[in-house]
Structure formats: structure tokens, C-alpha cells
Amino acid sequence: MDLIIVESPSKAKTISRYLQGKYRVDASGGHIRDLPQKKLGVAVDRDYEPRYVTSPGKEETIHRLAEEARRADRVYLATDPDREGEAISWHLQTVLGLPEDGEHRIEFNEISPKAVLRALENPRKINYNLVDAQQARRVLDRLVGYKLSPLLNNKIQNGLSAGRVQSVALRLVVEREREIEAFVPEEYWTITADLQDAAKEFAPFRAAVEKRGDKKLKITNKAQADEVLAALKAGKYVVSSVKRSVTRSHAPAPFTTSTLQQDASNKLGMTAPETMLMAQHLYEGMDLEGEGHVAFVTYIRTDSTRVSQDAQAAAREYIKEKYGSEYLPEKPNFYASKKGAQDAHEAIRPIDLKRTPESVKKLLDRKHYNVYKLIYERFIASQMSEAQYDSMQIEIANGEFGLKASGKALRFAGFTVIYADFRNQDDEEAKGLLPALEEGREVRSEHLSAEQKFTKPPVRYTDASLVKAMEDKGIGRPSTYASIISVLTKRKYVEKEGKYMKPTEIAYRITDMLVKYFTDVMDVGFTADMEEKLDEIEDGGKDWHSIIADFYPSFEEKLRFASTDGDETTDIPCPKCGHPMVRKTGKYGKYLACSNYPQCSNIVSEGEAEISDIPCPKCGNMMVIKSGRYGKFLACPDYPACKSTLPYGTEEKEEIFEGVCPECGKPTKRLKTRTNKTYYGCSGYPVCKFMSWDIPTGERCPNCKSPLVRSPRGVVKCSNRECGYKVSSPRKGKEK
């Protein structure tokens, strides 16, 4: 039996149902190999080759798939139809030992019986251009993230991360907030008149004052507004122009990943990560009562607005049958994808138009249903006729002032019968048709009003507007938008106020630091240009190693400068090696580090490089004064080779001898740990290293020969707890 390997168990379940047991279908659970989690995993000195390791927890999966592949007549790799999916298939091919030039790869844009069977009839080789494009992105992101994140942790605080695309998106949010903070409202006034003719043959309509002479009128204070009101009251209103027209609104294109996230945010109030999770379930398949596992929509990571001829024909047939031929355009609607779109897949659409939202409403939960309904109706609308409006614009003259009124009324619903697009919602001044007036007709004012207003600051980003901004500026790819927003939220770089994003204090510090030292990485244009270079790798015109080589050396130089900027060499010798200490600034303030790094990695806090006159009891080096959570203490400068410590102020305190060492017979000293806990150590240290928490008597246990000690209550006992020997008080005598 042939084996088909996909990423998701849910996807495997859907395909297995469609193929009715003729193939074995299993899932890898995503990536089985990746760069190591806690190491760079990129050989910067060997042409930036990545070092892949088995993904954590995937050993059992690999063993299972290898056994299934060994028994299978043929293996098909059916991962997602994009760069990442191609890379997963390549890793599977490598790990399972499949021939490099073997035709194992199949792909489909939708999980339907027809699409899967067609793919099985047309297997191909791995597309190594796609794999290399994904490798370049992975290596580039790893180099940037793994190099910048430690810098942020050292300079600002622990737990921070940076990313090639993530940090640029954060910059957009921070700069928008600064625009809002710097915004100074400006006063302006609007003047409107409710007009009607003397005979009251029509309902009043509202016109706004727009011009004074040939120039646009700008009223900035009440005095100016009162002046205009007085002039209008003294003058006459005469219709100077009437324009009638039929305006058309074209149906919107079917969803891409970006527009789906924007529409779900605007209409459903869903976040981008939440939208993509629902869409992923609809793509991979869900359990329907009485039907089993069913897939609903095509691949959901796409920047293309293209649809297949079959899907387009099915949509036109559906529209004609349900709405009538007048809602069907004479020629099918086609949409141009945005510049830079990969156009590798179709737009997002329903797989089966017979599976209407109404037919599955009771079978899906609310969120899945809402997203499916949105995708379904948008696709149907995209193939429908234009909406038509009767529009009218009237201009009225009053002395030197010009007023304008606009209105429109729906003439033919077209695509709006199923899909309400925000672009087609009437504004406040266009609620219906205006009265039929002729030029030169005089009208009068029923009411004249002036309203004070103030300009408003830019609006904070929402999920929808940030996705749109990233798409417009070429930051990232459709598959990355939701994960970027998710990281910004989880890391607490932004917080939500309603649906709006507000940067936290740490976001300002991260952005300012990265912009200061890494202007190219944080530049929107650089990020967009890098996406184009990745596309060139996919097209086969670029070696991916050269793109990394062009970027990394200068990046590494900036990284070194950022790490040492502000360092100051001092005349303080390093307690370990004698080299001058360098004053640095970190997240906890200033500290001193040895200039002989990496040969010597000694670091001490600012002001704590003071050398005491107490020799280390272990190695004899003069101990240095340090600070810890319990205050100051003495530590050996040869740490970590020597880990000896003493309480601070040892040289100032009178030594207290109490007890006798059972090893050598010398007196024992009362000592303190860093936590101020008392213990007893032999005065012959370091020759004799005996230590005890209780006072040693100098004698040994008659049973086990362990030292006898005296507890704080005066009870003499064996220091070996398992022995249990003790000497009671004089009243009780001895006992075991």
C-alpha cells in the first residue's frame, strides 16, 4: 500500500476519509528537523550552512514514519503548497532516506477528493529553489534573532526577543504612538444649511459651506464662523449647478490571507491569530455529524486573488440560479494581484458551493461558522455584478460663498445583495437622493448652524490596520502576519485597549535601541527588499548563501559596536589576571569586566572591585568584596576555579574558638555562611577541612566512629543521623 505523509493529523484524517482506505495516510506533526533551540545552528565561518537537528519529541514520529515508508510500495509527501511545506517535505525525504531525485512530492490547493486524486496522478521532484528560499529565510531570521536578543537582554532586561520582521512591525506601532503623543489638535469650524424652496415642494436637504470665491474655505475660530454666518443670513441661496450620474461599485476580490484577517477584524472583532486558527481548521477538515471529517475551504496562506476556471464556473452557475441572470456579469470577474505577490495559489474560497453557510450553521461552532460565512459570501460576491447608484451633486451660491450637497440612492444591489463592503456604506451626507432642482432656482435656509471641531490624532493600529500596513509596505509574508501579532502580544510589547494596540514601555526601549544601532534591519524598505531577494531565490536566479553573505558581515560589525558602545577602560586591575577592567553599562547599571575577555571572563559590579586584605583560605589569593542578595561578602577572585567565600567583615571580627576538631585535635572556629547561618570549621584549614553545623566535642561515636557533636540544647549526639547514638542530660543517663 502507498503511503501519503502530511503535516497535520486533522489533514491526514480528512484525506484518509476521501481515499477510502486505498492509501495509508500519516502525519509528521509539522517539522521533524529544524535548527537547534538553544544554539545558533548556523556555521557563519562555513558559508552559513545550517545545522539541522531532530525536532524535540519527534524521535518516535520519525521511527514510525520510517517503518511505514520501508513497508510502503511508494511514498508521497503531501505537505502544504508553500515554501515551508516544501522544506518539510525535503526534511522528510532526507530523514526517511528517499532518493533525492525521486518524484515523491504532491501538492493540492484544496483538500477534496478531486484535488487529491489529481495530485496523486502528477507527482514531482522536490523544488529545491523553494527549499533554498525557505532556508535563507530561516537562517536570516535565526542570525538576526539569536544575535539581537542577547544584546537586548544584556542592555535592557532578561526575557526579550528581537526578530527581522517582528521588530520592524513593533517599530510601526511605536512610531504611531509617538505621532499620537506629539499631536496638537487644531480648531476648525463647519457650517451647514438646511435648505428648501419657498413653496416647500420638497423635503429640506443639507448643504455644507466649502468655498469662498475660488478657494477652499478654512474656518479656524468662532469669530470667523460668526462672520460667515452673518454673510449667509444676509445673502440669497441660488442653485448654481446640478450634476446627475449613475455610479458603480465593483465587487471586491476574493480573500487573500491579509484581506481575510482585515475583514474578520473589522466585521467579527477577531484577532489575526484567532482568524487564522479558525481558517486552518476549515482548511484541514472538521468533523461533521453524519459525514465524518470534511474540509471546507482552500489553502489559507496566499497573496493571490486568482481562482480556478472550475471554481469560477461553479460560482456563476450558483449566482444565476439563486439570484438571477441580472446579478451575473457578462464576462467573469478577474482580479489583479498586488505587486510582489507570489501568486502561487488560488485565493481563499469554499471548496464546495453546495455546502452553504446555512447548511452547516448547526454543525459548526459560532467562530468557525462566522469565518466560513465570511469566506463563502466574499467569494460569491467577487463573481457578481457591480452595484449601481443614482448619484446627485448640487452646488449652491450665496454671495462669495459656495455650498455643496451630495446624495445617492441604490439603483441595483449587485454584489451587495450578499456582501456588505465597508467601501459602499453611505456617509452622513449621502443618505439618499436630493430633490430634483434646476440651475438658477432660489432656495431658502430653514436652519443655519456652525459647529466647532478639532482635528484628531492618527488612530492606533488594530490587527486589521497593522496587517494592511505590513502588506502595503512589504513587511513579511501572509503566513507571518498572525504570528507577528501573536508574538507582540505574548511578549507584552503591546497591550490592547479595546481592539487597539498600545506599545508598552519596554517596546519604546527596544525600538530606540535597535533603530540607533541597526538602522538597516529596522528599515521598512530593507525588510521589503529582503522579501524580493527571497523571491529571487525561489525563481532560481539567486544563490541563497550569497544573500546571507551580503548581509551578515556588516550586521556583525554593528553588533560588536552596539555591544561595546559606551565602554570605558579604567586603571583598576582585574583581580584574576591583572589586566585593566572595562566599565560597561548593562540592564542593572554599570559594572566592570576584564579587558582580557574571552581569556578572562571576570565580571564585578561597579564599586565592588575592592580587594580585601583577607587571603582566600583555599588558594591564598586576596579575596574581593562582592554584593549578593544578603548583602556584601568576600569571594575568591579565581572563581569558578575556586569557589571559596567568607562573610564580609571577617577581618574586623574577633575570632571565636569553640569545640575541638575530631580529625586533628585543633580548636574549631565559629563561622558564618552568606545567609548568616552558624557553622564550625577546623582552625587548621585548609590543611584540615573538617566542618560541622554543631559544636564538635573532639570525640567519636562508640558505635559508628563518626564525630560526636553538641547540639544548641547541650545534648551530645552522633553526627551520623542514621546511627542515632546520643548522650542524654545527667538526669536521664546514657541511651542508644
N, C-alpha and C positions, 0 to 999 in steps of 0.2 A: 504493500500500500504506500502511496506517495504521502509525503509529509509537507505541510504548509506551516511556516513559522511566522507569527505576527508579534506585535508588542503587547497588546492588551488581552487579558483573559476574556474580557467582555466582547472584544472584537472577534476573538477565536470562537466564542460561543455562537455569535451571530453567523459567522462563515460556516461553521460546522453544521448548523441547522440548515443552511441553504444547500450545502453539498450532500446532505442526507447520508452521511457515513461513508461516502466514497473516498474520502481523504481523511487522514489524521491531521487535526489542526491543534497546534500548541502555541503557547505564548512565552516570550522571553522576559516579560515584565519590564520592558524598556531596555536601557543599556545594559549589556553584560560586561563591557570593558569601558574604562574611562581613565583619565589622568588620576593619579593618587590623590586622596583627600587632604593629606597633611604634608605633602611635599610639592615642590614646584612641578616636577614631572616633565620639564622641558629642558633639553640639553642646549643651552644657549651657545656653548662652545662647539657644538657639532651640528651646525646648520639648523638649529631649533627643532630638532627631531623630538616628537612627543614620546613619552614612555608610558605606555598603556598597561594598566593592571586590571585584574578581575574586580568588578564592582563588588563592594561589600555585600555579603549574603547571597551572591549569585553562584557560588560553587555548586550547590545542589541542582540549580536550574541548568547550568552548563552540562553537568553529568547526565541529567535526564535527557536533554536535547541531543547530546552526543550519542547516547544509546539509541534513541529513536531514529536519528539520522543514519546510524550504522545499519539498522534493520530496514530502513525505507528503500523503496525502489528508486525514488527520486525526491530531492528536497527543493522546495520553493521558499524563497524569502519574500514575504509579503508585508514588509513594514511600510510605514506611511510614505506617501509620494512626495517627499521633500528632501532637502539636504541632510537633515538629521536622520530621517528614515533610511536614506541611502547609506549613511555612515553606520547605522545599527546593523544593516544587512551585511556590510563589509566586515564588521567585527564578528558577526555570526559566521560568515564564510571562513574567516581566518581561524576562529576558535574550533569550529567543527571540522576543519581540515578539508573543506570543499575546494575543488580546483579553482584557481584564480580566474581562468578564462571560461569557466563553466557558465551556462545560461540558467542561473538559478533565480534571478530577480524577476518578480512580477509586481505590477502596481495597478491600482484602480482608484478612481476619484470618488467612487461611492461603493458602499457595501451592499450590493444587490446581487441576486443570482446571475443576472445577465452580465454585469460588470466583472464579477469574479471569474466566471467561466471564460469570458473573452480574454482576461488576463492570463489564465492558465494556458490558453492556446498560443500566447505570444510572450514566452519568457525571453529574457535578455541577459546580457552580462552586466556586472556592476558598472555603473557610470562613475569612473574614478575622478572625473572633473568635479562632480557633485561631492564626492567624498573629500577631495582636497579643499574645496571651498569650506566645507564644514570643519575640517581640520584646522584651516587657517583661522577661522572664527574662534574655535575652541582654544587654540594656542595663544592667539592675540588676547582674548579675554582672560586667560589664565595668567599671562605675563603682567597685564595691567592690574588685575585684581590682586594677585599674590604679592606684587611689589608695592602697590599703593596702600593696601590695607594695613600692613605692619607699620608703615610710615604714619598713618592716621592714629594707630594705636599708641605709638611712641610719643607722638606730638600732642595728641588731643585727649583720647581716653580709650580704654580697652573696649573690645566688642564691636568696633566699627568696621565697615567694609566699603570698598570702592569698586567701581566697575566701569568699563569703557563706555557703555551706553547708559547704565543706571545713573552715573554721576552727572552726565550731561542733562538727563531728564530732571534730576534734582536741581540742577542749576536753573532750568526754566522756572521751576516752582519758586525758588528763592528770589530770582530776579523779578518775577511778577509781584511777589510780596513786597519787595523794596519799591517797586513802582507805586504800589498802593500806599505804602507808608510815606512816600515823598509827595504824594498827590496833594495839590492845593485846590480845593473847589473854587470854581468861578461862577459868579452870579450871572444869570440871564433871565429874560422875561419872554413869554409867549403871549400873543394877543390873538384872540379868536372872536368871530362874529357869527351869531345865528341869524341867517338871512331868509327873507320871504318877500314875495311881491305884495303890492298894496291890496290886491283883490283876494289875497290868501288862497290862491288856486292850488297851491302845493304845500306840502309839509316843509317846515323850516329845515335848512341844511347848514352845516357849519363850514366856515372858511377861515383859514389862518393867514395872518399878515406875513408876507415873505420878502417883499421888496420895497425899497424906497428909491424911486427912479429906476435906474438900470442895475442898481447894486443890491446885493442881498442885505436885508436889514438885520442888524445885531443890536439888541437892546440889553444893556448891562446894568441898569439901575432903575429905581422906581420913578425918578424924575423924567427919564427918557420915555418910560412906559406911559406916564401921565400925559406927556406931550403928544405922543402918538394917539392916545385915546381921545384927547381933545380935538385933534385934527380930524379923526374919523367921524366923530359926532357932528362936526360942523360940515362935513362933506356929504356927497351922494355916492351911492354904490351903483355901478353900471357894469353889466356883463360885457367883458372885452373879448373873450374867447371861449368857445365850446369845442371840445375835441371828443369824438366818439370813436371807439375801436373795439375789436374783438381780440383779446389777449389769450395766449395759450401757455399752458404749463406742461412741460414734458414729463413723462413718468420717470421716476428715479431708477438708477441702475440696480440690479440685484446686489445683494450684500457681498462685500469683501469682509475680511476679518475686522478691519478698522471700522467700517461703517456699521457692522453688526454691534460692536461694542458701544459705539456712539449712540445708536438708536435705542439699544437696551438701557443705556444710562438715562437718556432723555425721557423715554416713554415708560420704562418699567422701574426706574430707580435702582437698577442693578449695577454692581461694580464690574469692572472689566474682568477680574479673575473669576467672579461668580458667573458671569455670562459665558466665559469660555469653558467652565466646568460643565454647565448645563449643555452647551453645544457639543462638547466632547462626548457626553453620554448619548446624545441624539445621533451622533455620527457612528459611534461604535456599536450601538444597539441597546435596547432596553426590553425587559420582559413585559409582554402584553398578555393579559388574561385570555386564554383560549388560542393564542397564536404563537407563544414562545418568544424567543429573542428576535427583535426586529430593529433594523436601522432606519432612521428617519430622514437624515439629511446627508448631503455630500460633504467632502473634506472641508474642514472648517478653518484651515490656515491657508489663506490665499489672498493675493492682492489683485486678482484678475476679476474682471466683470464679464468675461466670456462665458457663454453657455453652449451646450452641445445642440446640434440640429434636432436631435430626437427630443430633448427636453423642451426646446422652443416650440416644436410642432405640437407636443402634448399640451403645452400651456395655451396655445392659440385655439386648439380644439376645445379645451376646458372653458375658455373665455367665451367663445362663440355659443357654446351650449348653455352656459349658465347666465350670461349677461346679454347676449345678442350680438349680431354682427357689427352694430354701430360702435361697440366697445373694442373692436378688433382693428388695429391699424392695417392699412392696405398692404404695407410691407412689414416684415418682422423688425422689431426694435433691436438695434445693435449699439453697444456702448464701448467707447474707447477707454482702455485702462490708463491710469495715471503714468506720467513719465517715470521711468525707473522701475516699474512693476515687472516682476519676473514672469508673470503670465504663464506659469507652469501648470496651473489647474483651473478648473472652472470656478465661477462664482459659487457662493453658498446657496444651495437650493434644496427643496424637498426631493426625495428620490421618487416617490410615487404620489402623483397629484390626487389619486383616488383616496388617499389617506388624508382626508381633510382635518383641520384642527377640531371641528365639531365632532368628528367620528371618534377622536381619541381623547376628548376632553375628560371623560370619566375614567380613562385608563392611565393618565399621567398626573403627576402632582402639579401644583399651580405654577411653579417656576419653569419646569420643563415644558409645560403646555404654553406658557406665555412666550418663551423663546421660539418654540416651534411655530406658533401662530404668527409671530413677527417675521420669521424667515419665509413662511409659506405665502403670506399676503404680500410681502415685498416682492417676491419672485413673480407672482401672478400680476401684480401692478406693473412690473417692469416691462411686460409684454402687452400692455393695454394702450388704448388711445389717449391722446392728450386731453387734459381738462380745458374747457373753454369758458371765458368770462366776458360779459359785456362790461366794458370799462368806459368811464367818462371823466373828463377833467375840465373844470370850469375856472376861468380866471376872471376876477372882478377888480375894477379900478375904482379908487376913491382918492381923488386928487393925485398926489405924487406917490401914493401907496398902492401896492398890488397885493391882492389876496388870492389864495388858491384853494379849491376844494376838489377832492378826488373820491371816487366811489366805483365799486364794481359789484356785479352780481353773477352768480354761477349760471352759465348758459347750458353747459353739458358737463356732467360729472367726470366722464372718462375714468382714469385710473383711481380718482379719489373716491369712487364708489366702494373701494375695498381698502384703500390705504391712505391714511391722513398724514400727509407730509408737512412738517413744520414750515416748509418754504411757502406753502399755499394757504396758510392761515391768514385771514384778513386782519389788518391792523386797525387801530382805533378809529382812524379817519377814513376807513374804506369798508363800511358796514353794509352798504347797499348802493343801488343806483341813485344818481342825483336826478332832480326834476329836469324835464325837457325844456330848456331855456334857449332863447335866441340871442345872438350878439346884439348889443345896444339896449337890451331890456334893463330897466331900472328896478332895483330891489331895495328893500329897506332892512335895517337892523332891528331884530327883535330883542337881541341881548348882546352886549359887548363886554368882554372880560379880559383882564390881564392877570397872568399867573407867574409868580416868582418861582424860579427853579435854579438848581445848581448842577454843574457838571459832576459826573460820577467817576470814581476811580475805576481802573481796569478791574474786571471780575477775576476772582481766584479761579484756578484750574479745578475742573471736575474730572472724573475719569474720562468722560466723553471728550472734553476740550483738550486734555493732555494727550490723549490718543491722537486726536486730529492734529495737534501741534507737532507731535513726533512724526506722524505720517507726512505732513506738509514739509517738514524740514529734513526729511530723510534720515531720521534718527532710528536705528534699529529696523526690525522687520516685523510683519504682522504677528508672527509667532512669539515675539518677545514682549509686546506691549503689556499684556496682562501680567506677566511675571515681573516686569519692571515695577509696575504699580504695586504689586503684592510685596516686593522687597522694600520699597519706600515706606510702606505702611507697617510691615512687620518689624523693621529696624527702628521704627519710631522716628524716622526722618521727617515724616509728615503726619499730621493728625487731621481728622475730619471734623469740620464744623458743618453739620448737615451733610450735603453732598460735596462741599468744597474742601480743597486741600490747603492746609496752612503749614508752612515749614516750622519745625521745632528749632530751638536754639542751637542744637548740635548741627543742624543742616546748614546754618549760616557759616559755622566754623569750618565744616568740611568743604563747603563750596569755596569759601575765601582762600583756604589753604591750597586747594587743588588748582584754582584759577591763577594764583600767584606763581606757582612753580611749574604747572603743566598746562600752559595756555593752549597748546595744540590738542591735547587729549580732551580738554574741556570745551573745545570749539565745536559748535554745531556743524560748521562746514567740514571740519576734519572728519567727524563721525560719518557724515553723509558720503564724503569722498571714499572712506574706507569701505562702505557698503558697495559702492560702484566697483571697487577693486576686487571685492569678493565675487561680484557678478562676473568680472573678467576671468577669474579662475574657473568659475562654472562653465563659461563659454569656451574654455580651453586655450585662452590667449595669454595666460599668466601662470608662472610657477609660484606656488603658494609660499615657498621658502623665501623668495626674493621680496615679497611684500612685508614679511616679518623682519627681514634683514634691513630693509629701508627704514623701518620704524624704530626698532629696538635700541640700536646704539645711542641715538640722541635721547631717547627716553631714559636709558640707564644713566646717562650723564646728568640729566635733570634730576633724577632720583638721588644721585650722590650729592648734588648741590643742595637739594631740599633737606637731606639728612644732616648736613654739616653747616648749613646757613646759620650764622649767629654764634658759632663755636668760638671760644676764646682760650688760647693757650695760657696757662698760669705757670708760676715758678714753684708750685707745690709738687714735690716729688711723689711718685707712686709708691705707696708702702710696700708693694710687692717687688717691683723691678727697678724703681728709681727713675724711670722716665717721667717727663713733665705730665702733669694732669691737665686735661682739657675741660673747660667749663662748658656744659651743654644745657639746653633747655628741653625739658620733657613735660609730660602731662601733669607731673606732680611738682613742677617748678624746676629750679636749676639743680644740677648735680655735676659731679666730677668723674671723668672717665679717663683711663690711661691712654696716652697718645700712642702707645706701642701695640694697640689693637691690630690684628687679632691674636698676636703672640701673647699679649697680656690683656685679659678681659676684666680687669679690676674696675669696679664702679662704686662710688660712695656718694652719699647725699651731700649737697652743698653745706659747708660748715662742719662736716663730720670727718674731714681728713686729718684731724688732730691725732698725733701719735702720742700714746701714753708712755710712761716710764716703767710700765709693768711688762716683764718678759712673758712670752707665751709659755705656760707650764709644759707644753708638749714639745715644741720645736725651738723655743728660745727667741723667736722674732719679737720685736717690740709690738705690743698689741695696740690696735687703733680703736678710737671711740666711735661707736655707731648708735643709731636710734632704731628702736623697734616698737611694736605695739604696746610694750610695757615700759617704755622709756629707754634711757641710754644703757649701753652695756659695752663691755670690752670684747673684741673679736680678733682672732689671729688674722694678719694681713695676707697669709698664704692660703686663704680659702680658695677653692674647695679641697686643696690637698691636705690642709689642716683645718679642722672644724672646731677648734677649741674656743670657748667663750668663758668670760667671767663677769660677775656683777660689776657695774660701774661704781667707782669709788672704793675699790678693793684696797688701793694704796693708802687710803685715808683712814681705814677702819682698823681697830686693834684686833689682831687675830685671836680667836677663842679656841683653845685646845680642849677637847672633851672626848674621852674614850681612848681605847688602845687598839691599834691595828692587829688583827689576829694573824696577819701574814708575816709582818716583820717586827712587830712589837713596838713600833714608834707611836707617838701620840697621834690621834686623828684630829683634824680641824673641822670646826663648824663652818659650812659654806652655804651659799645661796644660789639657786638657779635663776635664770632670767625672769621666771614667773614668781620669784621671791620665795620659793619653797626651800626649806632647810634640808641639807644632807651632810654626810660626814665623809671626808676623804683623808687618806693617809698623808701625813706631812712629809713623807719620803717621796712623794710624786715628783717627777714622772717615773723614777725607778720602780716604785711600788704604786700600783694603780687601784688599790682597794678603795671601794666606795660603798656606803650603806645609807639607807634612809633613817635607820635607827642608830642609837649610840652603841658602838661595838664594845664589848667587855674585854676583849683580848683572849677569851676562852672559846673552846669549841664544844659542840654538842656531843654528849657521850654516846648518842645513838648513831648519828649520821656524819659527825665530824664537821658539820657546817658551823660558821661563826655564830656565837651566842651574842644577842643584842639586847639592849634595854629599851623598852617602849617608853613613850612620854608618861605613862602611868606608873612607871617603875617596875614593870613585870619583865623579868629576864626570860627570853624565849629563843628558840632556834630560828635562825633567819630563813631556813628552808620550810616553807609553808606546808609542804607535803609531809614533813616529819611530825610536826605537832608538839614536840617536846617544849615544855616551859616550866619555870620555877615560880610557884605562886608566892604570895605575900607570906611573912613569917607565921601568920595565924593558920594558914592552910597547909604549909609544908610543901614538899615536892610532889609533883604528879606528872604522869605522862598523858 
